[in-house]
């Protein structure tokens, strides 16, 4: 009886999707070990300045752009395919953790983060192309939701375990060693359990590095979608970079300014946990909408979440209540966006160019995280009027995204 209920609850997907999700869960547990503790380690124990650490960590975005370019091209090549690209990603990421565990100066910090960014960049186009290969159009929302669920669960478990390890041993270098081991495990899972999903047809022309990208960059529909996709990634960056500091320094919590570190930690734990709980049910619910309709719904939810963040900052009493609702609404906005965006691009892509198309989709994250944090940081350095109004401006900007999606709908129908 329990098995039947579980089967009804979980989507019926290819075994490959579940194996990729399980491997990703393991590797993300390792990533969670280092996610919130890397900066503390490099500043307080290695002795680097906060500025140098920021530059070092930010360098991963630079190599990530290169990694996504190579990952998309490799995934669509006859020699590499999806599987070998994923193996290369896991190997590079594991080496990066070895370098970071041995870091004693800025040079090794920079090398480690450049390698880590390269490994992560190689990963995303290949894994999303593999998921698209083994699913139908109707299954993709739920398939991409499962892989994202594995990401969220792994990160959450890793953050908790990493905090417990630091509390008991204080040994930060062990975190990077464990992260490296998790990538080795991921490598083994892919090598032994994941088949090559890319079916290169005899007589099919190799897309090559130049031709595949030229085709994708001339795809008007893809280019319009990537424009609105950058808005989404900028919004996500605000949750992870601007919002914690806003809650800490700019919210009036009774007699003191700002929520305590404990409350902030609890708020974002709630956000991650609620997103994980909602991921599969929301993906199943979205099957009744078109891809653009689901993304429009996500933008409306982002607007509502940002308005609630503004309320948190200006309400004179009990700001914790709107903060809880804000992060709950933003969690639903996030899980509405993630599978819909990947599915949209996978649907647009020719089968032989899925890696390249999904690589361009992944590049939006690098652009969004390049634009978003500086804008949020600038807003926090201004007067209270601008700082609080920033969240209303973010909510209003979703109108632009909705208009772009409506335009995209029109040109797709005219095709």
N, C-alpha and C positions, 0 to 999 in steps of 0.2 A: 504493500500500500504506500509506504513512504517513498519507495523507488519510483512508483508511478506518479506520485505528486511532484517529485523532484524533476522527472522527465517532462512533465507538463509545464513546470515553471521555467526550466531552462530551454533555450532555443535548440532546435535540431540542426546542428552544423557539422561541417566536415571535421574529422579527427585532427587534421592539420591545424585548424583554428584553435582547438583546445590545447594542443601541444605547444603552439606558439604562445598562447596565453599563460600556460603553466611555466614555461621558460622565462617569459617576461616577468611573471610574479616573483620568481626567484631572484632575477637580476635586479629588480626594483627594490627588493628588500635590502640588498647591498647598497643601492644608491641612497635609500632612505637613511642608512647609517651615517652617511657623510653630508646629507643635504643641508641641515641646519648647523652643523658643527665644524664645517671646513674653515669658515672665516675665523671662528674663535681659536681654532688650533693654529692657523698660520700667523695670527696677530699675537696671541698671548703666549704661545709656546715656541714657535719658530722665531718670533721676534720681528716680523716684517711689519711695515707700516700699513694702516688700513687702506691707504691710497694704492700702494703696490699690490696688495691682496686684491683690491677691486679690479685693477688692471689685469692681473693674472687670471682671475676668474672670468672676467669679460672676454679674454682672448679666446675662450672656448667658442664664443659666438662666431668669431672670424673663421676659425678652422671648421666650424659647423657648416658654414656656407659651402666651403670646398667639399666637405664630406657629403652633403646632400647632392651636390652636383655629380660627384663621382658615384655615389650610391644609386642615383637614378640611372646613370649611364651603364654602370656595371649590372644592375638588376635586369636591364633589357638586353644585355649582350649574351651571345650564344655561349661564350666561355665561362663567364662568371655566373649569370643567372641569379635567382633570388637566394638560393641556399649558400653559395660561396660568398656572396656579399654579406650575408648575415654572419657567417663564420669569421670573415675578415673584421667585421664590426666588433664582435665579441673579443677577438684576439687583441685588437688595437686598444679597446677599452680596458682590458686586463693589464696590459703593459702600462697604460696611463696610471692605473692605481698603484703599480709598483713604484713608478717615478714619484708620485705624490706621497707615498708612504715614506720615501727616503728623502723628501724635501728638507733642505736646510738653508736654502737661499732663494732669491727671486728667480734666478735662471731655471732651476729645476721646477719651481712652481709654474713658470711659464710653459716649459716643455710638457709637463704633466697635463695642464689644462688644454693645451693645443691638441695633444693626443686624444684627450677625452672628448673634446668637441668634434674631432674627426671621426671617432668611433660612433658617437651618437648620430652624427650626420649620415654616416653610411647606413645606420640601422633603419631609420624611418621609411625611406622610399621602398626598401626591399621588403620589409615586413608588411607594409600596407598593400604592396603589389601582390605578395603571396596570399594575403587574406582575400583580395579581390579575385585572384585566380580560381580559388576553390569555392566561391559563393555565387549565387545568382543575385540579380538586382534586388529581388525581394528580401534576400537574407542579409544584405550588407549592413543595414542599420544595426541589426543585432550582433553581427559578427564583429564589427568595429567597436561596438559597445562592450563586448566581452573582453577584447584586448585592452581597452581603456580601463575597464573594471580591474583587470589584473594589475595594471600600472598603479591605480589608486590604492588598492589593497596592499600591494608590495611596499609602496612608499610609506603608507601609514604604519604597517608593521615594523618597517625598518627604522622609522623615526622613534617609535616607542622603545624598541630593543637597543638602538644606539644610545638613547638617553639613559637607559638602565645601565649599559656598559660603562658609560662615562661616569655615572654616579658611583659605581662600585670600584672601578679601576683607575679612572682618570687618564687612561692611555688612548689618546686620539689616533695614534698611528695604526692601532689595531683596526680601527674603523675602515681605513683604506685597504688593509689586507683582506678583511672580510668582503669588502666590495669587489676586490679583484678576484677572490675565490668565487663569488656569485657569478661573475662573467665567465669564468672557466666552466662552471656548471652549465651555464646557458650555452656555451660553445658545444659541450658534450650532448646536451639535449638536441640541439639543431643537427649535429653530425650524425647521431644514431637514430633519431626519431622523426625528423622532418624531411620529407621527400622534396625534390626539386619540383616546383609547381609551374615553372615557365615552360610551356610546350612550344619550342622553336620548330616551325614547320619547314620541311625540306623544300627548297626553292624560294623560301622567304628571304627577302633582302635584309642583311644586317643593318640595323638602324644607324649604328655608328655614333660617335660622340657628337658630331656636328649636325648630321641630318635629323636625328631625333629631336634635338633641342630646337632646331629651326622650325620643324613642324609644330611643336608645342607652342613656341613663341608666336607663331602666326595664327594660332587658334583664338579667334576673337572672343568666343564664349569663355574660354579658360582665362584669358587676360582680364575680362570684366569681373569674373568671379574672384580672382586673386585680389583684386582691388578691395572688394568688400571683406575678403578673408583677413586682410591686414587689420581692419577695424576690430575683428574678433580677437586677434592675438594681442593687440594693444590693450583691449579690455582685460584679458586674462593676466597680462603683466601687471596691471594695477592691483589686482587681488594679492599678488605675491610680493610686490615691492612697495607700492605707495600706501596701501590700506593698513598694513600693520603699524607703520609709523604714524599714520593719521590717528588711529585708535589710541596709540600710546601718548601722543603729545598734544592732540588738538580736540579731544573729546572731554567735555566737562562731566566727570564722574563724581558727583557729590562734592565733598570738600576738597578733593584733589583733582588735578588736571590729568586726564588720560586713564585708560584702563591699566590694571596691573599686568605684568608679564604672564601671570597665571591665567587671568581671564582671557588675554589675547590668545594664549596657547589653546585654551578650551574652545574659543570661538572658531579657530581655524581647524581644530580637530573635528568639531561639529560639521564644518563645511566639507571637509574631505570625507567623513563618514557618511553624511547625507548624500553626497554625490555618488558614492559607491553603492548605497542602497537603491538609489533611483536609476542607476545607469541602465540596467536591462529592462525594467518596466517602461521607462521613458522611451527607449529605443523601439520597443514593441508598439507603444502608443503612436509613435511617429510614422509607422508604416501606413497609416491612413492619410498622411499628408504627402504632397510632392516635396522634393528636396528643398526647393526655394521656399515653400510654405513653412517647412520645419525651421529653416534658418531665419525666416521673418519672425516666427514665434520666439525664437531664441533672442533676437534683437529686442523684442518687446520686453522680455524678461530681464535682459541686461539693463534696459532703461529703468524698469521698476526697482531692480536691486540697487542701482546707483542713487535713485531718489531716496531710498531707505537709508543709504549710507549718509546722505546729506542730512536727513532727519536725525540720525544718530549724533551728528556734530552740532546741531543747533537746538535740539530739544533740551529744555532746562533741567528736567528730572528723568530718571530711569532710562538713560541712553542704551543700556544693555539690551532692552527688549527690541528696539528697532534694529540693533546690531545683529541680534540672533536671526531676525526675520530677513535682514539684508543678505547675510551669508547663506541662508537657506534658499532664497530666491536665486541668488547668483550660482548656487550649486546646480539648480535645475536648469538655468540658462546655459551653464557649461556643458552638462551632459546632453542637452538638446543640440548644442552646436557640434560637439566632437564627432559623433558618428555620421551626422548629416553632411558635414563638410567633406570628410574622406570619401563617403559614398558618392557624393556629387561629382568629385573629380574622377573617381574610378569609373563612373558611368560615362563621363565625357571621353575618357581616354581610349584610343585604339588599343587592342589587346597587346600589340607588340611594343607599345610606348607607355604602358602603365607606370613603369618605374620612373620615367622622365616626368610624366604628368604629376605623379604623387610627390616627386622631388620638388617641383615648383610649388606645390601646395605646402610642403614642409618648410620651404624657404620663407614663407610668410611669417613663421614663428621667429626666425632670426630677425626679420625686419621689424616685426611688432615689438620684440624685446629690445631692439635698438632704439626705437622711437618712444615707446611707452614710459620706461623708467625716468628718462630725463624730463619729460613733460610733467610727470607726477612730482618729481623732485622739485622742479621749478615752482609748481603750484604751492607746494608746502612751504616754500621760502618766502611767499608773498604775504600780504595782509590777510586777516581772517576772512574778509569778504571774498577775496579771490580763492583762498584755500577751500572754504566751504562751498563756494560756487562752482569749483572745479567738478564736483560730482554731478551737479545739474547740467553743466556743459557736456560732460561725458554722456549723460542720459539723452540730451538733445541731439548729440551726434549720431545716435542710432537711426534717426530719421534719414540721414544720408545713406546709410547702409540699406534701409528698407527701400528707398527710391532706386538704388542700384540694382537690388534684387528684382524689383518690378520691371526695370528696363531689361534685365537679363531674361526674364520670363518672356518678354515681347519678342526679343530677337531669337530665342529658342523656338517659339511657336512659328515664327516666320521662316525658319530654316527648312 
